[in-house]
Amino acid sequence: MGKALPLIPAKRYFTIGEVGELCGVKPHVLRYWEQEFTQLRPMKRRGNRRYYQHHEVLMIRRIRDLLYDQGFTISGARNKLQELLQSERDKRKNGEVLLDGVESFVGSDAETDDFGAIELDADGEARPSAGHLLMVRRELSEIRELLSASA
């Protein structure tokens, strides 16, 4: 897809429309990808409004690249994404430098735990780590405080 994607602004949260513009994907496609890629879990607010974080925008761009530019199927892209996640997690545990943009899958945020934002359960399903859940709770508390202050 020859067109370069725009830079991602320094914001905490993005709406589905903003993410669609940043990633060159329509909102209905993003909603479908949420069902197909368990690693993609935007925060949902009242009325199921989705709010994506920076690492999720990077992940969507990676998914888009796998599907549209590299020609993967949904299943193939899901497997490749899981391989990347595991590979980068292993590198991180060994102290190696991560690839550009892949740290988002592993949870490079300073507030996340050492094992990353996503963990695999016994069935191989991706689940958020305890550290990631704690970070999300803190962010939700901040949002609640902001909303109650403006009310």
PyMOL CGO cylinders between C-alpha atoms (Angstrom):
from pymol import cmd
from pymol.cgo import CYLINDER

trace = [
    CYLINDER, 0.00, 0.00, 0.00, 2.38, 2.73, -1.18, 0.3, 1, 1, 1, 1, 1, 1,
    CYLINDER, 2.38, 2.73, -1.18, 0.90, 5.50, 0.97, 0.3, 1, 1, 1, 1, 1, 1,
    CYLINDER, 0.90, 5.50, 0.97, 2.87, 6.29, 4.15, 0.3, 1, 1, 1, 1, 1, 1,
    CYLINDER, 2.87, 6.29, 4.15, 0.88, 6.28, 7.37, 0.3, 1, 1, 1, 1, 1, 1,
    CYLINDER, 0.88, 6.28, 7.37, 0.75, 9.49, 9.44, 0.3, 1, 1, 1, 1, 1, 1,
    CYLINDER, 0.75, 9.49, 9.44, 2.80, 9.90, 12.62, 0.3, 1, 1, 1, 1, 1, 1,
    CYLINDER, 2.80, 9.90, 12.62, 1.04, 8.82, 15.80, 0.3, 1, 1, 1, 1, 1, 1,
    CYLINDER, 1.04, 8.82, 15.80, 0.42, 11.87, 18.02, 0.3, 1, 1, 1, 1, 1, 1,
    CYLINDER, 0.42, 11.87, 18.02, 1.57, 11.86, 21.65, 0.3, 1, 1, 1, 1, 1, 1,
    CYLINDER, 1.57, 11.86, 21.65, -1.84, 11.14, 23.21, 0.3, 1, 1, 1, 1, 1, 1,
    CYLINDER, -1.84, 11.14, 23.21, -2.90, 8.66, 25.86, 0.3, 1, 1, 1, 1, 1, 1,
    CYLINDER, -2.90, 8.66, 25.86, -6.11, 7.49, 24.15, 0.3, 1, 1, 1, 1, 1, 1,
    CYLINDER, -6.11, 7.49, 24.15, -7.43, 7.41, 20.58, 0.3, 1, 1, 1, 1, 1, 1,
    CYLINDER, -7.43, 7.41, 20.58, -11.00, 6.91, 19.35, 0.3, 1, 1, 1, 1, 1, 1,
    CYLINDER, -11.00, 6.91, 19.35, -11.79, 4.25, 16.77, 0.3, 1, 1, 1, 1, 1, 1,
    CYLINDER, -11.79, 4.25, 16.77, -12.11, 6.94, 14.09, 0.3, 1, 1, 1, 1, 1, 1,
    CYLINDER, -12.11, 6.94, 14.09, -8.69, 8.38, 14.92, 0.3, 1, 1, 1, 1, 1, 1,
    CYLINDER, -8.69, 8.38, 14.92, -7.12, 4.92, 14.88, 0.3, 1, 1, 1, 1, 1, 1,
    CYLINDER, -7.12, 4.92, 14.88, -8.75, 4.20, 11.54, 0.3, 1, 1, 1, 1, 1, 1,
    CYLINDER, -8.75, 4.20, 11.54, -7.16, 7.34, 10.06, 0.3, 1, 1, 1, 1, 1, 1,
    CYLINDER, -7.16, 7.34, 10.06, -3.76, 6.64, 11.68, 0.3, 1, 1, 1, 1, 1, 1,
    CYLINDER, -3.76, 6.64, 11.68, -3.71, 3.05, 10.41, 0.3, 1, 1, 1, 1, 1, 1,
    CYLINDER, -3.71, 3.05, 10.41, -5.51, 3.36, 7.07, 0.3, 1, 1, 1, 1, 1, 1,
    CYLINDER, -5.51, 3.36, 7.07, -8.27, 0.97, 8.18, 0.3, 1, 1, 1, 1, 1, 1,
    CYLINDER, -8.27, 0.97, 8.18, -12.03, 1.52, 8.47, 0.3, 1, 1, 1, 1, 1, 1,
    CYLINDER, -12.03, 1.52, 8.47, -13.67, 1.27, 11.93, 0.3, 1, 1, 1, 1, 1, 1,
    CYLINDER, -13.67, 1.27, 11.93, -15.69, -1.84, 11.02, 0.3, 1, 1, 1, 1, 1, 1,
    CYLINDER, -15.69, -1.84, 11.02, -12.42, -3.59, 10.13, 0.3, 1, 1, 1, 1, 1, 1,
    CYLINDER, -12.42, -3.59, 10.13, -10.95, -2.63, 13.52, 0.3, 1, 1, 1, 1, 1, 1,
    CYLINDER, -10.95, -2.63, 13.52, -13.99, -4.08, 15.30, 0.3, 1, 1, 1, 1, 1, 1,
    CYLINDER, -13.99, -4.08, 15.30, -13.59, -7.30, 13.30, 0.3, 1, 1, 1, 1, 1, 1,
    CYLINDER, -13.59, -7.30, 13.30, -9.88, -7.50, 14.12, 0.3, 1, 1, 1, 1, 1, 1,
    CYLINDER, -9.88, -7.50, 14.12, -10.72, -7.21, 17.83, 0.3, 1, 1, 1, 1, 1, 1,
    CYLINDER, -10.72, -7.21, 17.83, -12.62, -10.49, 17.48, 0.3, 1, 1, 1, 1, 1, 1,
    CYLINDER, -12.62, -10.49, 17.48, -9.83, -12.19, 15.54, 0.3, 1, 1, 1, 1, 1, 1,
    CYLINDER, -9.83, -12.19, 15.54, -6.75, -10.95, 17.45, 0.3, 1, 1, 1, 1, 1, 1,
    CYLINDER, -6.75, -10.95, 17.45, -7.13, -11.52, 21.19, 0.3, 1, 1, 1, 1, 1, 1,
    CYLINDER, -7.13, -11.52, 21.19, -4.11, -9.29, 21.87, 0.3, 1, 1, 1, 1, 1, 1,
    CYLINDER, -4.11, -9.29, 21.87, -6.11, -6.31, 20.64, 0.3, 1, 1, 1, 1, 1, 1,
    CYLINDER, -6.11, -6.31, 20.64, -8.29, -5.14, 23.53, 0.3, 1, 1, 1, 1, 1, 1,
    CYLINDER, -8.29, -5.14, 23.53, -9.17, -1.45, 23.55, 0.3, 1, 1, 1, 1, 1, 1,
    CYLINDER, -9.17, -1.45, 23.55, -10.66, 0.05, 26.67, 0.3, 1, 1, 1, 1, 1, 1,
    CYLINDER, -10.66, 0.05, 26.67, -14.44, 0.35, 26.36, 0.3, 1, 1, 1, 1, 1, 1,
    CYLINDER, -14.44, 0.35, 26.36, -16.45, 3.09, 28.02, 0.3, 1, 1, 1, 1, 1, 1,
    CYLINDER, -16.45, 3.09, 28.02, -20.15, 3.78, 28.30, 0.3, 1, 1, 1, 1, 1, 1,
    CYLINDER, -20.15, 3.78, 28.30, -22.03, 2.79, 25.18, 0.3, 1, 1, 1, 1, 1, 1,
    CYLINDER, -22.03, 2.79, 25.18, -19.13, 0.51, 24.19, 0.3, 1, 1, 1, 1, 1, 1,
    CYLINDER, -19.13, 0.51, 24.19, -17.05, 3.48, 22.94, 0.3, 1, 1, 1, 1, 1, 1,
    CYLINDER, -17.05, 3.48, 22.94, -13.56, 2.20, 22.26, 0.3, 1, 1, 1, 1, 1, 1,
    CYLINDER, -13.56, 2.20, 22.26, -10.39, 3.96, 23.38, 0.3, 1, 1, 1, 1, 1, 1,
    CYLINDER, -10.39, 3.96, 23.38, -7.10, 2.66, 22.03, 0.3, 1, 1, 1, 1, 1, 1,
    CYLINDER, -7.10, 2.66, 22.03, -3.69, 3.27, 23.57, 0.3, 1, 1, 1, 1, 1, 1,
    CYLINDER, -3.69, 3.27, 23.57, -0.46, 3.96, 21.67, 0.3, 1, 1, 1, 1, 1, 1,
    CYLINDER, -0.46, 3.96, 21.67, 0.74, 0.33, 21.84, 0.3, 1, 1, 1, 1, 1, 1,
    CYLINDER, 0.74, 0.33, 21.84, -2.58, -0.85, 20.38, 0.3, 1, 1, 1, 1, 1, 1,
    CYLINDER, -2.58, -0.85, 20.38, -2.22, 1.58, 17.46, 0.3, 1, 1, 1, 1, 1, 1,
    CYLINDER, -2.22, 1.58, 17.46, 1.24, 0.11, 16.79, 0.3, 1, 1, 1, 1, 1, 1,
    CYLINDER, 1.24, 0.11, 16.79, -0.20, -3.40, 17.00, 0.3, 1, 1, 1, 1, 1, 1,
    CYLINDER, -0.20, -3.40, 17.00, -2.94, -2.50, 14.50, 0.3, 1, 1, 1, 1, 1, 1,
    CYLINDER, -2.94, -2.50, 14.50, -0.32, -1.15, 12.13, 0.3, 1, 1, 1, 1, 1, 1,
    CYLINDER, -0.32, -1.15, 12.13, 1.61, -4.41, 12.47, 0.3, 1, 1, 1, 1, 1, 1,
    CYLINDER, 1.61, -4.41, 12.47, -1.57, -6.44, 11.78, 0.3, 1, 1, 1, 1, 1, 1,
    CYLINDER, -1.57, -6.44, 11.78, -2.35, -4.24, 8.78, 0.3, 1, 1, 1, 1, 1, 1,
    CYLINDER, -2.35, -4.24, 8.78, 1.17, -4.79, 7.43, 0.3, 1, 1, 1, 1, 1, 1,
    CYLINDER, 1.17, -4.79, 7.43, 0.89, -8.56, 7.85, 0.3, 1, 1, 1, 1, 1, 1,
    CYLINDER, 0.89, -8.56, 7.85, -2.51, -8.73, 6.16, 0.3, 1, 1, 1, 1, 1, 1,
    CYLINDER, -2.51, -8.73, 6.16, -2.34, -6.08, 3.45, 0.3, 1, 1, 1, 1, 1, 1,
    CYLINDER, -2.34, -6.08, 3.45, 1.36, -5.75, 2.60, 0.3, 1, 1, 1, 1, 1, 1,
    CYLINDER, 1.36, -5.75, 2.60, 2.77, -9.20, 3.35, 0.3, 1, 1, 1, 1, 1, 1,
    CYLINDER, 2.77, -9.20, 3.35, -0.32, -11.14, 2.21, 0.3, 1, 1, 1, 1, 1, 1,
    CYLINDER, -0.32, -11.14, 2.21, -0.95, -13.19, 5.37, 0.3, 1, 1, 1, 1, 1, 1,
    CYLINDER, -0.95, -13.19, 5.37, -4.38, -14.67, 6.05, 0.3, 1, 1, 1, 1, 1, 1,
    CYLINDER, -4.38, -14.67, 6.05, -6.10, -13.75, 9.33, 0.3, 1, 1, 1, 1, 1, 1,
    CYLINDER, -6.10, -13.75, 9.33, -4.99, -17.08, 10.80, 0.3, 1, 1, 1, 1, 1, 1,
    CYLINDER, -4.99, -17.08, 10.80, -1.44, -16.68, 9.50, 0.3, 1, 1, 1, 1, 1, 1,
    CYLINDER, -1.44, -16.68, 9.50, -1.21, -13.11, 10.80, 0.3, 1, 1, 1, 1, 1, 1,
    CYLINDER, -1.21, -13.11, 10.80, -2.51, -14.25, 14.20, 0.3, 1, 1, 1, 1, 1, 1,
    CYLINDER, -2.51, -14.25, 14.20, 0.18, -16.95, 14.35, 0.3, 1, 1, 1, 1, 1, 1,
    CYLINDER, 0.18, -16.95, 14.35, 2.92, -14.57, 13.17, 0.3, 1, 1, 1, 1, 1, 1,
    CYLINDER, 2.92, -14.57, 13.17, 1.88, -11.96, 15.73, 0.3, 1, 1, 1, 1, 1, 1,
    CYLINDER, 1.88, -11.96, 15.73, 2.02, -14.59, 18.47, 0.3, 1, 1, 1, 1, 1, 1,
    CYLINDER, 2.02, -14.59, 18.47, 5.48, -15.68, 17.27, 0.3, 1, 1, 1, 1, 1, 1,
    CYLINDER, 5.48, -15.68, 17.27, 6.70, -12.08, 17.34, 0.3, 1, 1, 1, 1, 1, 1,
    CYLINDER, 6.70, -12.08, 17.34, 5.30, -11.59, 20.82, 0.3, 1, 1, 1, 1, 1, 1,
    CYLINDER, 5.30, -11.59, 20.82, 6.97, -14.74, 22.15, 0.3, 1, 1, 1, 1, 1, 1,
    CYLINDER, 6.97, -14.74, 22.15, 10.26, -14.02, 20.38, 0.3, 1, 1, 1, 1, 1, 1,
    CYLINDER, 10.26, -14.02, 20.38, 10.46, -10.48, 21.71, 0.3, 1, 1, 1, 1, 1, 1,
    CYLINDER, 10.46, -10.48, 21.71, 9.44, -11.61, 25.20, 0.3, 1, 1, 1, 1, 1, 1,
    CYLINDER, 9.44, -11.61, 25.20, 12.30, -14.13, 25.14, 0.3, 1, 1, 1, 1, 1, 1,
    CYLINDER, 12.30, -14.13, 25.14, 14.73, -11.46, 23.94, 0.3, 1, 1, 1, 1, 1, 1,
    CYLINDER, 14.73, -11.46, 23.94, 13.56, -9.11, 26.67, 0.3, 1, 1, 1, 1, 1, 1,
    CYLINDER, 13.56, -9.11, 26.67, 14.11, -11.74, 29.35, 0.3, 1, 1, 1, 1, 1, 1,
    CYLINDER, 14.11, -11.74, 29.35, 17.64, -12.24, 27.96, 0.3, 1, 1, 1, 1, 1, 1,
    CYLINDER, 17.64, -12.24, 27.96, 18.31, -8.49, 28.02, 0.3, 1, 1, 1, 1, 1, 1,
    CYLINDER, 18.31, -8.49, 28.02, 18.42, -8.08, 24.25, 0.3, 1, 1, 1, 1, 1, 1,
    CYLINDER, 18.42, -8.08, 24.25, 17.20, -4.98, 22.43, 0.3, 1, 1, 1, 1, 1, 1,
    CYLINDER, 17.20, -4.98, 22.43, 13.66, -5.19, 21.03, 0.3, 1, 1, 1, 1, 1, 1,
    CYLINDER, 13.66, -5.19, 21.03, 12.67, -4.45, 17.45, 0.3, 1, 1, 1, 1, 1, 1,
    CYLINDER, 12.67, -4.45, 17.45, 11.13, -1.06, 16.78, 0.3, 1, 1, 1, 1, 1, 1,
    CYLINDER, 11.13, -1.06, 16.78, 7.39, -1.15, 17.50, 0.3, 1, 1, 1, 1, 1, 1,
    CYLINDER, 7.39, -1.15, 17.50, 7.35, -4.71, 18.84, 0.3, 1, 1, 1, 1, 1, 1,
    CYLINDER, 7.35, -4.71, 18.84, 7.92, -3.61, 22.43, 0.3, 1, 1, 1, 1, 1, 1,
    CYLINDER, 7.92, -3.61, 22.43, 4.28, -2.56, 22.40, 0.3, 1, 1, 1, 1, 1, 1,
    CYLINDER, 4.28, -2.56, 22.40, 3.22, -6.21, 22.24, 0.3, 1, 1, 1, 1, 1, 1,
    CYLINDER, 3.22, -6.21, 22.24, 5.46, -7.12, 25.14, 0.3, 1, 1, 1, 1, 1, 1,
    CYLINDER, 5.46, -7.12, 25.14, 4.45, -4.21, 27.35, 0.3, 1, 1, 1, 1, 1, 1,
    CYLINDER, 4.45, -4.21, 27.35, 7.49, -1.94, 27.37, 0.3, 1, 1, 1, 1, 1, 1,
    CYLINDER, 7.49, -1.94, 27.37, 5.63, 0.66, 29.40, 0.3, 1, 1, 1, 1, 1, 1,
    CYLINDER, 5.63, 0.66, 29.40, 7.51, 1.46, 32.60, 0.3, 1, 1, 1, 1, 1, 1,
    CYLINDER, 7.51, 1.46, 32.60, 4.34, 0.80, 34.57, 0.3, 1, 1, 1, 1, 1, 1,
    CYLINDER, 4.34, 0.80, 34.57, 3.94, -2.79, 33.38, 0.3, 1, 1, 1, 1, 1, 1,
    CYLINDER, 3.94, -2.79, 33.38, 5.58, -5.78, 35.00, 0.3, 1, 1, 1, 1, 1, 1,
    CYLINDER, 5.58, -5.78, 35.00, 8.67, -7.57, 33.65, 0.3, 1, 1, 1, 1, 1, 1,
    CYLINDER, 8.67, -7.57, 33.65, 6.59, -10.22, 31.90, 0.3, 1, 1, 1, 1, 1, 1,
    CYLINDER, 6.59, -10.22, 31.90, 4.78, -7.81, 29.61, 0.3, 1, 1, 1, 1, 1, 1,
    CYLINDER, 4.78, -7.81, 29.61, 1.20, -6.71, 29.16, 0.3, 1, 1, 1, 1, 1, 1,
    CYLINDER, 1.20, -6.71, 29.16, 0.08, -10.02, 27.65, 0.3, 1, 1, 1, 1, 1, 1,
    CYLINDER, 0.08, -10.02, 27.65, 0.54, -13.50, 29.03, 0.3, 1, 1, 1, 1, 1, 1,
    CYLINDER, 0.54, -13.50, 29.03, -0.52, -16.85, 27.62, 0.3, 1, 1, 1, 1, 1, 1,
    CYLINDER, -0.52, -16.85, 27.62, -2.73, -19.14, 29.67, 0.3, 1, 1, 1, 1, 1, 1,
    CYLINDER, -2.73, -19.14, 29.67, -2.62, -22.96, 29.56, 0.3, 1, 1, 1, 1, 1, 1,
    CYLINDER, -2.62, -22.96, 29.56, -4.76, -23.00, 26.39, 0.3, 1, 1, 1, 1, 1, 1,
    CYLINDER, -4.76, -23.00, 26.39, -2.46, -20.57, 24.59, 0.3, 1, 1, 1, 1, 1, 1,
    CYLINDER, -2.46, -20.57, 24.59, -4.99, -17.75, 24.88, 0.3, 1, 1, 1, 1, 1, 1,
    CYLINDER, -4.99, -17.75, 24.88, -3.62, -14.25, 25.46, 0.3, 1, 1, 1, 1, 1, 1,
    CYLINDER, -3.62, -14.25, 25.46, -4.59, -12.70, 28.78, 0.3, 1, 1, 1, 1, 1, 1,
    CYLINDER, -4.59, -12.70, 28.78, -3.55, -9.36, 30.32, 0.3, 1, 1, 1, 1, 1, 1,
    CYLINDER, -3.55, -9.36, 30.32, -0.90, -9.70, 33.03, 0.3, 1, 1, 1, 1, 1, 1,
    CYLINDER, -0.90, -9.70, 33.03, -1.52, -8.63, 36.63, 0.3, 1, 1, 1, 1, 1, 1,
    CYLINDER, -1.52, -8.63, 36.63, 0.81, -5.66, 36.14, 0.3, 1, 1, 1, 1, 1, 1,
    CYLINDER, 0.81, -5.66, 36.14, -1.10, -4.56, 33.06, 0.3, 1, 1, 1, 1, 1, 1,
    CYLINDER, -1.10, -4.56, 33.06, -4.42, -4.83, 34.89, 0.3, 1, 1, 1, 1, 1, 1,
    CYLINDER, -4.42, -4.83, 34.89, -3.01, -2.72, 37.73, 0.3, 1, 1, 1, 1, 1, 1,
    CYLINDER, -3.01, -2.72, 37.73, -1.89, -0.09, 35.22, 0.3, 1, 1, 1, 1, 1, 1,
    CYLINDER, -1.89, -0.09, 35.22, -5.34, -0.07, 33.60, 0.3, 1, 1, 1, 1, 1, 1,
    CYLINDER, -5.34, -0.07, 33.60, -7.00, 0.34, 37.01, 0.3, 1, 1, 1, 1, 1, 1,
    CYLINDER, -7.00, 0.34, 37.01, -4.76, 3.33, 37.76, 0.3, 1, 1, 1, 1, 1, 1,
    CYLINDER, -4.76, 3.33, 37.76, -5.63, 4.89, 34.42, 0.3, 1, 1, 1, 1, 1, 1,
    CYLINDER, -5.63, 4.89, 34.42, -9.33, 4.31, 34.99, 0.3, 1, 1, 1, 1, 1, 1,
    CYLINDER, -9.33, 4.31, 34.99, -9.07, 5.95, 38.41, 0.3, 1, 1, 1, 1, 1, 1,
    CYLINDER, -9.07, 5.95, 38.41, -7.38, 8.95, 36.80, 0.3, 1, 1, 1, 1, 1, 1,
    CYLINDER, -7.38, 8.95, 36.80, -10.15, 9.15, 34.22, 0.3, 1, 1, 1, 1, 1, 1,
    CYLINDER, -10.15, 9.15, 34.22, -12.83, 8.92, 36.93, 0.3, 1, 1, 1, 1, 1, 1,
    CYLINDER, -12.83, 8.92, 36.93, -11.16, 11.75, 38.86, 0.3, 1, 1, 1, 1, 1, 1,
    CYLINDER, -11.16, 11.75, 38.86, -11.01, 13.89, 35.73, 0.3, 1, 1, 1, 1, 1, 1,
    CYLINDER, -11.01, 13.89, 35.73, -14.66, 13.22, 34.94, 0.3, 1, 1, 1, 1, 1, 1,
    CYLINDER, -14.66, 13.22, 34.94, -15.85, 13.91, 38.49, 0.3, 1, 1, 1, 1, 1, 1,
    CYLINDER, -15.85, 13.91, 38.49, -13.79, 17.12, 38.64, 0.3, 1, 1, 1, 1, 1, 1,
    CYLINDER, -13.79, 17.12, 38.64, -15.42, 18.42, 35.47, 0.3, 1, 1, 1, 1, 1, 1,
    CYLINDER, -15.42, 18.42, 35.47, -18.96, 17.51, 36.58, 0.3, 1, 1, 1, 1, 1, 1,
]
cmd.load_cgo(trace, "trace")
